[in-house]
C-alpha cells in the first residue's frame, strides 16, 4: 500500500509578535505527489455530492430522525438505502454470532453488513440486537414472536454503520440513539 508522499519546503520569514518584537517563523509549503492529487479532488467532489444530496433528498422523519438533546440527526434505514443507491453500493449480510435460548428466553443476533460496488468491497459495519433490550421488555407480543424483528434490527444497524463509515456520512449523521427516544425510531 502506498503512503502519502508530502514534501515540505521550509523557509524562514520574519513574524512580528508585538510592536517591538520579531521572531523567525518557518513558512511551510506543501507539495503533494501527483498520484494523490486526483484522490484529493475525488474526495472534495464526494463531499460536495454528499452535501447536495443530504440537502435535496434526505427527508426528516423518513431518512433521518432528530432526537432532542443530540448534536446530530440519526440516520434511519431509508436514508441509508438512499445513500447506497447514490453511491451504487450493494449490501450483503453475514451472520457473525447468534444466541437462541428459548428457556431464558434470550435471542441475540450480530450481523456484519458488507457494501460492494462492482464486485469490490467498499466498507462494512456491524450491528447487534437482542431480546433483553429495554424496548422489548413491555411488548404485547411474546418475545418468541419478535425474533424476526430482532434479527432485522441487527441487520438494519449493521447497514447504517456500514453506510456511515463507507459514504463519509458520519459528518452529517449518527446512529443507534433510538433507545434515548424510547425505541420509537
Secondary structure as GFF3:
##gff-version 3
##sequence-region A 1 185
A	DSSP	beta_strand	6	16	.	.	.	ID=ss1
A	DSSP	beta_strand	22	32	.	.	.	ID=ss2
A	DSSP	alpha_helix	34	57	.	.	.	ID=ss3
A	DSSP	beta_strand	64	65	.	.	.	ID=ss4
A	DSSP	beta_strand	73	75	.	.	.	ID=ss5
A	DSSP	alpha_helix	77	86	.	.	.	ID=ss6
A	DSSP	beta_strand	90	101	.	.	.	ID=ss7
A	DSSP	beta_strand	106	117	.	.	.	ID=ss8
A	DSSP	beta_strand	120	130	.	.	.	ID=ss9
A	DSSP	three_ten_helix	134	136	.	.	.	ID=ss10
A	DSSP	three_ten_helix	143	146	.	.	.	ID=ss11
A	DSSP	alpha_helix	147	166	.	.	.	ID=ss12
A	DSSP	three_ten_helix	169	171	.	.	.	ID=ss13
A	DSSP	beta_strand	173	174	.	.	.	ID=ss14
A	DSSP	three_ten_helix	178	181	.	.	.	ID=ss15
###
